[in-house]
């Protein structure tokens, strides 16, 4: 059984190049890591609690660190979002900076080997002649 947490705030800080993530409080990073673990389990439909996983596989751990870093970046960007330009006639504005996204992480490559197909359940269908 893979012990939780699957990563530590120090792991995320060691990986990132973003100064805002490096300065983020460890308690907030722990919350980002917990959210990342939930995201990985929902993507893979695998909780990594079987005897097959005495230790968490490295690609899954890497995915957790990547997702936690992205969640931290998104939180920092939302808190620091500044308006770059604003117009009052038609009321339009432009926000400074690009937003981080989980779509850019290529999680399928990391997690594809650990995905479990969801159980479809049992359906019994009885037919009779009319």
N, C-alpha and C positions, 0 to 999 in steps of 0.2 A: 504494500500500500504506500503510495507516494504521500509523504507528510506535507501538510500545509503549514505555512504559506509556501508556494512553489518558487517564490523569489523574494528577495529582501529589498528594502529601499536602497541599500548600498549597491546591489546588483544593477538597479535601474540607473543610479547615479554614475556607476562605473561605465555603463554603456553609452549614456547620452552625451551629446556635444552641446546641448541647449543649456545656456546659463540659467534660464528661468527654472528648468527642471532640477538643475544642480542645487539651486537655492530653495527649492520647495521643501516644506516641512515633512519630516519622516512619517508622521501620522497620516498626512494627506496622501503620501506615496503608498502607504500600506492600504489605504482605501482604494487607490487606483489599481493596486496589485490584486486586491480582492475582486474588483470589478473585472479585471482582465482574466482572472481564473474562471469567473462565471461565464464570460464570453467564450473562452476556450471550451468549456464543458458544453455550452449550448451549440457551438459550431460542430464539435466532434460527436456529441451525444455519448461521451465517454467521461466518466468521473475519475478514472485512473485509480480505482480502489481495489481492483482485482489482485490476486496473488501474482498475476502476470507482470505487474508493475511494482516491484519492490522499491524502485527508484524512478523518479519522473524522467522520461526520455528527454534528451537534450533539445531536439527540435520543439517540443512542447514548452519547455522552459524558456527557450528563445522567443517563442510566440508570446508567452506571458509578459516577458520583459518588454518586447516591442509594443504590445497593446497598452501596458501600463505607462510607458513613456508617452505614447500618443494621447492617452487620457489626460496625463499631466499637462502636455502641451495645449490641449484643447481648453482645459480649465484655466491655464495661465492666459491664453489668448482671449478668452471670454472676459476675464477680469481686467485685462489691459487694453481692450478694444478701444481704439481712438478713432474719431471721425477725421478723415483726411480732407474732405471737401463737402460743402453743403450749399444748396441753392434753395432760395425761398419762393421763386415764382412758380415752378412746377413741383417743388419740394422733392428734390432728389439729393442723395448723399452717397458718398463712397467711403467704405471702411478700409482702414489701413491694414495691410498684411493679408496673407493667404491663410486659410484655416486648415489645420491638420485633419487627416481623414484616415479611417481604418482601411478604406478601399485601396490605398497606396501601399499597404504592407505585404501583399502577396502571401496571405495566411494559408491559402490552399496548398501551396508547395510545402509548407512546414507541417501542416496538420493532416494531410490527405492519408497518410499511412496509419493514422490513429482514429479515423472516423468509423463509428459503428452505425450501421443502418438502423433506423428506428423500427421498433417492433410494430408491426401492422395489426396485431391482434388476430383473433380467430373469427372468421365469418363463415357461417354455414348457410348455404342457399339450397332450398328444397324446391324442386320444380315438379309439376304434375301436368298431365295431359288434360286438355279441355275437351 
